[in-house]
Amino acid sequence: MIGVFIIKLKGNISAEFTASIVSLVEHWFKSEGRVMNGGLLIIHALLVVNERGMQNHWDFLETAICDGITNKEDSSAGRIACGLVSDLSNYFEQDVQRSANCFL
């Protein structure tokens, strides 16, 4: 639901809003002790509407995606994480190379 709300906002997302949502998702993952597909979908929505703003959160993106890919409990999280690698490749071409070892 949050992802749909974010998509509807389109270009009207501030850096502060993006940081707040990233922080919320990060805390959610930490409190659950794992990456979940719902949080990854929120990350996808943020990338779609504010890709440049998400570049400031690269370390979190890399960790969340790598944890999602290796999540053996939730195969849908792995599929969504693989899709996020594709999104990052489209938005941040050269920056993705620095995380290639993790993503592959």
C-alpha atoms as an extended CHARMM CRD file, in Angstrom:
* protein
*
       104  EXT
         1         1  MET       CA              0.0000000000        0.0000000000        0.0000000000  PROA      1               0.0000000000
         2         2  ILE       CA              2.8040000000        2.4290000000        0.8270000000  PROA      2               0.0000000000
         3         3  GLY       CA              4.4490000000        1.6730000000       -2.5170000000  PROA      3               0.0000000000
         4         4  VAL       CA              1.2580000000        2.6080000000       -4.3920000000  PROA      4               0.0000000000
         5         5  PHE       CA              1.0290000000        5.8550000000       -2.4150000000  PROA      5               0.0000000000
         6         6  ILE       CA              4.6470000000        6.6940000000       -3.2740000000  PROA      6               0.0000000000
         7         7  ILE       CA              4.0910000000        5.9940000000       -6.9890000000  PROA      7               0.0000000000
         8         8  LYS       CA              1.0610000000        8.3100000000       -6.9980000000  PROA      8               0.0000000000
         9         9  LEU       CA              3.1850000000       11.1290000000       -5.5750000000  PROA      9               0.0000000000
        10        10  LYS       CA              5.5070000000       10.9090000000       -8.6130000000  PROA      10              0.0000000000
        11        11  GLY       CA              7.9600000000       13.8280000000       -8.6360000000  PROA      11              0.0000000000
        12        12  ASN       CA              6.6250000000       15.4470000000       -5.4650000000  PROA      12              0.0000000000
        13        13  ILE       CA              8.9090000000       13.6020000000       -3.0770000000  PROA      13              0.0000000000
        14        14  SER       CA             11.4430000000       15.5120000000       -1.0290000000  PROA      14              0.0000000000
        15        15  ALA       CA             14.8120000000       14.2250000000        0.1150000000  PROA      15              0.0000000000
        16        16  GLU       CA             13.4920000000       14.2730000000        3.6910000000  PROA      16              0.0000000000
        17        17  PHE       CA             10.4750000000       12.1280000000        2.7830000000  PROA      17              0.0000000000
        18        18  THR       CA             12.7140000000        9.6660000000        0.9310000000  PROA      18              0.0000000000
        19        19  ALA       CA             15.1050000000        9.4740000000        3.8900000000  PROA      19              0.0000000000
        20        20  SER       CA             12.2080000000        8.9040000000        6.2940000000  PROA      20              0.0000000000
        21        21  ILE       CA             10.7660000000        6.0610000000        4.2350000000  PROA      21              0.0000000000
        22        22  VAL       CA             14.2040000000        4.4610000000        3.7760000000  PROA      22              0.0000000000
        23        23  SER       CA             14.7500000000        4.6890000000        7.5420000000  PROA      23              0.0000000000
        24        24  LEU       CA             11.3280000000        3.1400000000        8.1840000000  PROA      24              0.0000000000
        25        25  VAL       CA             12.0530000000        0.2120000000        5.8480000000  PROA      25              0.0000000000
        26        26  GLU       CA             15.5220000000       -0.2410000000        7.3140000000  PROA      26              0.0000000000
        27        27  HSD       CA             14.0980000000       -0.4120000000       10.8620000000  PROA      27              0.0000000000
        28        28  TRP       CA             11.3910000000       -2.7970000000        9.6760000000  PROA      28              0.0000000000
        29        29  PHE       CA             14.0070000000       -5.1570000000        8.2260000000  PROA      29              0.0000000000
        30        30  LYS       CA             16.0990000000       -4.9540000000       11.3970000000  PROA      30              0.0000000000
        31        31  SER       CA             13.1440000000       -5.5820000000       13.7020000000  PROA      31              0.0000000000
        32        32  GLU       CA             12.1180000000       -8.6430000000       11.6730000000  PROA      32              0.0000000000
        33        33  GLY       CA             15.7030000000       -9.8330000000       11.3140000000  PROA      33              0.0000000000
        34        34  ARG       CA             15.3130000000      -10.2810000000        7.5790000000  PROA      34              0.0000000000
        35        35  VAL       CA             14.4960000000       -8.5240000000        4.3230000000  PROA      35              0.0000000000
        36        36  MET       CA             10.8650000000       -8.8720000000        3.2540000000  PROA      36              0.0000000000
        37        37  ASN       CA              9.1910000000       -8.4670000000       -0.0950000000  PROA      37              0.0000000000
        38        38  GLY       CA              6.9220000000       -5.6330000000        1.0900000000  PROA      38              0.0000000000
        39        39  GLY       CA              9.9090000000       -3.4800000000        2.0340000000  PROA      39              0.0000000000
        40        40  LEU       CA             11.6420000000       -4.2800000000       -1.2370000000  PROA      40              0.0000000000
        41        41  LEU       CA              8.5230000000       -3.1630000000       -3.1070000000  PROA      41              0.0000000000
        42        42  ILE       CA              8.6350000000        0.1320000000       -1.2140000000  PROA      42              0.0000000000
        43        43  ILE       CA             12.2800000000        0.5190000000       -2.2650000000  PROA      43              0.0000000000
        44        44  HSD       CA             11.2320000000       -0.1530000000       -5.8640000000  PROA      44              0.0000000000
        45        45  ALA       CA              8.5760000000        2.5770000000       -5.6530000000  PROA      45              0.0000000000
        46        46  LEU       CA             11.1300000000        5.0530000000       -4.2940000000  PROA      46              0.0000000000
        47        47  LEU       CA             13.5180000000        4.1930000000       -7.1160000000  PROA      47              0.0000000000
        48        48  VAL       CA             10.7990000000        4.7430000000       -9.7120000000  PROA      48              0.0000000000
        49        49  VAL       CA              9.7830000000        8.1830000000       -8.4540000000  PROA      49              0.0000000000
        50        50  ASN       CA             13.0580000000        9.4840000000       -7.0320000000  PROA      50              0.0000000000
        51        51  GLU       CA             16.0090000000        7.5570000000       -8.4220000000  PROA      51              0.0000000000
        52        52  ARG       CA             18.5600000000       10.3220000000       -7.8330000000  PROA      52              0.0000000000
        53        53  GLY       CA             17.3880000000       10.7590000000       -4.2510000000  PROA      53              0.0000000000
        54        54  MET       CA             17.9140000000        7.0600000000       -3.6470000000  PROA      54              0.0000000000
        55        55  GLN       CA             21.5510000000        7.3010000000       -4.6760000000  PROA      55              0.0000000000
        56        56  ASN       CA             22.1840000000        8.8670000000       -1.2540000000  PROA      56              0.0000000000
        57        57  HSD       CA             21.0770000000        5.5610000000        0.2890000000  PROA      57              0.0000000000
        58        58  TRP       CA             23.3620000000        3.2870000000       -1.7410000000  PROA      58              0.0000000000
        59        59  ASP       CA             24.7570000000        1.3480000000        1.2420000000  PROA      59              0.0000000000
        60        60  PHE       CA             21.2600000000        0.4820000000        2.4380000000  PROA      60              0.0000000000
        61        61  LEU       CA             20.1470000000       -0.4470000000       -1.0950000000  PROA      61              0.0000000000
        62        62  GLU       CA             23.1150000000       -2.7400000000       -1.5820000000  PROA      62              0.0000000000
        63        63  THR       CA             22.6190000000       -4.4720000000        1.7710000000  PROA      63              0.0000000000
        64        64  ALA       CA             18.8580000000       -4.8690000000        1.3300000000  PROA      64              0.0000000000
        65        65  ILE       CA             19.2030000000       -6.2560000000       -2.1890000000  PROA      65              0.0000000000
        66        66  CYS       CA             21.9970000000       -8.6750000000       -1.2810000000  PROA      66              0.0000000000
        67        67  ASP       CA             20.0640000000       -9.8650000000        1.7740000000  PROA      67              0.0000000000
        68        68  GLY       CA             16.9440000000      -10.2510000000       -0.3610000000  PROA      68              0.0000000000
        69        69  ILE       CA             18.7770000000      -12.3010000000       -2.9730000000  PROA      69              0.0000000000
        70        70  THR       CA             20.1040000000      -14.6690000000       -0.3090000000  PROA      70              0.0000000000
        71        71  ASN       CA             16.8250000000      -14.8710000000        1.6670000000  PROA      71              0.0000000000
        72        72  LYS       CA             16.0200000000      -18.5910000000        1.6960000000  PROA      72              0.0000000000
        73        73  GLU       CA             12.8040000000      -18.1410000000        3.6920000000  PROA      73              0.0000000000
        74        74  ASP       CA             11.0330000000      -15.9080000000        1.1770000000  PROA      74              0.0000000000
        75        75  SER       CA             11.5830000000      -16.6860000000       -2.4990000000  PROA      75              0.0000000000
        76        76  SER       CA              9.4680000000      -13.7080000000       -3.5650000000  PROA      76              0.0000000000
        77        77  ALA       CA             11.9210000000      -11.4060000000       -1.7680000000  PROA      77              0.0000000000
        78        78  GLY       CA             14.6970000000      -12.9340000000       -3.8500000000  PROA      78              0.0000000000
        79        79  ARG       CA             12.8080000000      -12.3280000000       -7.0880000000  PROA      79              0.0000000000
        80        80  ILE       CA             12.0210000000       -8.7340000000       -6.1580000000  PROA      80              0.0000000000
        81        81  ALA       CA             15.6510000000       -8.1460000000       -5.1240000000  PROA      81              0.0000000000
        82        82  CYS       CA             16.8220000000       -9.4320000000       -8.5170000000  PROA      82              0.0000000000
        83        83  GLY       CA             14.4140000000       -6.9880000000      -10.1630000000  PROA      83              0.0000000000
        84        84  LEU       CA             15.9110000000       -4.1850000000       -8.0830000000  PROA      84              0.0000000000
        85        85  VAL       CA             19.3550000000       -5.0430000000       -9.4580000000  PROA      85              0.0000000000
        86        86  SER       CA             17.8820000000       -4.4240000000      -12.9060000000  PROA      86              0.0000000000
        87        87  ASP       CA             16.3400000000       -1.1360000000      -11.7380000000  PROA      87              0.0000000000
        88        88  LEU       CA             19.6520000000        0.0170000000      -10.2830000000  PROA      88              0.0000000000
        89        89  SER       CA             21.4390000000       -0.9130000000      -13.4950000000  PROA      89              0.0000000000
        90        90  ASN       CA             19.0340000000        1.2720000000      -15.4490000000  PROA      90              0.0000000000
        91        91  TYR       CA             19.2220000000        4.2380000000      -13.0930000000  PROA      91              0.0000000000
        92        92  PHE       CA             22.8370000000        4.1600000000      -11.9190000000  PROA      92              0.0000000000
        93        93  GLU       CA             24.7100000000        2.3220000000      -14.6900000000  PROA      93              0.0000000000
        94        94  GLN       CA             28.3250000000        2.6870000000      -13.5270000000  PROA      94              0.0000000000
        95        95  ASP       CA             27.5790000000        2.7570000000       -9.8060000000  PROA      95              0.0000000000
        96        96  VAL       CA             26.1620000000       -0.7650000000       -9.9910000000  PROA      96              0.0000000000
        97        97  GLN       CA             29.5800000000       -2.1260000000      -10.9000000000  PROA      97              0.0000000000
        98        98  ARG       CA             30.8900000000       -1.3910000000       -7.4220000000  PROA      98              0.0000000000
        99        99  SER       CA             28.2910000000       -3.8190000000       -6.0200000000  PROA      99              0.0000000000
       100       100  ALA       CA             28.6200000000       -6.4670000000       -8.7380000000  PROA      100             0.0000000000
       101       101  ASN       CA             30.2520000000       -9.0380000000       -6.4350000000  PROA      101             0.0000000000
       102       102  CYS       CA             27.3350000000       -8.8710000000       -4.0600000000  PROA      102             0.0000000000
       103       103  PHE       CA             24.6680000000       -8.9250000000       -6.7420000000  PROA      103             0.0000000000
       104       104  LEU       CA             26.2040000000      -11.8320000000       -8.6190000000  PROA      104             0.0000000000
